[in-house]
Amino acid sequence: MAALVAGNLSESYGRTFCQWTDKLPEKFRDDSDELLVAAAAAGLGLRDLGAMFAEMYERARGDLPDEDPARGFEDRGVRLETTFQGAGVLNGDLTPNARR
């Protein structure tokens, strides 16, 4: 929040960071937010920040509870909509590996 108020971080980056770090155990969230904000301020783009978070997530996995294998896809999806005069709009939320 401090980075947003100070104008050091855009609202979209802040929202993305929160979505990412909410997946971590609570004890890692504040430090992870600070690392991501510092990396963004240093000039890392969203793709590199995503890779950085993926590493954070993997390191924290040992502290995450076992998940139901049938779950885990709520934050992913693809939606195709038709707009004016039949033009299509495709929106999706993918995993970092699917974006490559």
ZIMO-V552119 format. One record per backbone hydrogen bond with DSSP energy under -1.0 kcal/mol. NH is the residue of the N-H (numbers start at 1). CO is the residue of the C=O. Records with the same first field share a line. If there is no record, write none. Layout:
NH->CO / CO
//
This chain:
5->1
6->2
8->3
14->10
15->11
16->12
17->13
18->14
19->15
20->16
21->17
22->18
23->20
24->21
28->25
32->28
33->29
34->30
35->31
36->32
37->33
38->34
39->35
40->36
41->37
42->38
43->40
44->39
49->45
50->46
51->47
52->48
53->49
54->50
55->51
56->52
57->53
58->54
59->55
60->56
63->60
64->61
71->68
76->73
77->93
79->91
81->89
83->87
86->83
87->84
89->81
91->79
93->77
//
